[in-house]
Amino acid sequence: MKKVQYPIELMQAKYTCKSDESRFVESVIRQSFGDDVFELIDPVMGGEDFSYYLQNKPGAFIFVGMGGEKSMYPHHHPKFDIDEEVIPDAIKLFIEIAKNYD
């Protein structure tokens, strides 16, 4: 069996997804749906590339409809199922973000 070797360079992320837009989206969620709907979660690696996009364009990384019985598993998990009941609220959220963004 032939061995394959390849150098790997580990680097520490320079950016985070925290931004003024994130705080703005948090306020829209709280105003539109109530304080009990918003949950600040620990950082996850799902946004590592997104943080680089935020260096050029304003934005916020959010999870919509996560944590319910249907969506209690993370993306790419074999038991993950999209909770379609949250789609109307997601649409309402995106409309409220667009309407209130300066």
Residue pairs with C-beta under 8 A, 6 or more apart in sequence:
13 48
13 51
15 51
15 52
15 54
15 55
16 43
16 51
17 43
17 47
17 50
17 51
17 54
17 60
17 61
19 54
19 58
19 59
19 60
20 58
21 54
21 58
21 59
21 60
22 60
22 61
24 60
24 97
24 100
24 101
25 60
25 62
25 97
26 38
26 40
28 93
28 96
28 97
28 100
29 37
29 38
29 62
29 93
30 37
30 38
31 96
32 92
32 93
32 96
33 89
33 93
39 67
41 63
46 61
46 75
47 61
50 59
50 61
53 59
64 86
64 89
64 90
64 93
65 71
65 82
65 83
65 85
65 86
65 87
65 89
65 90
68 83
68 85
68 86
69 83
70 81
70 82
70 83
70 85
71 80
71 81
71 82
71 83
71 86
73 79
73 80
73 81
74 80
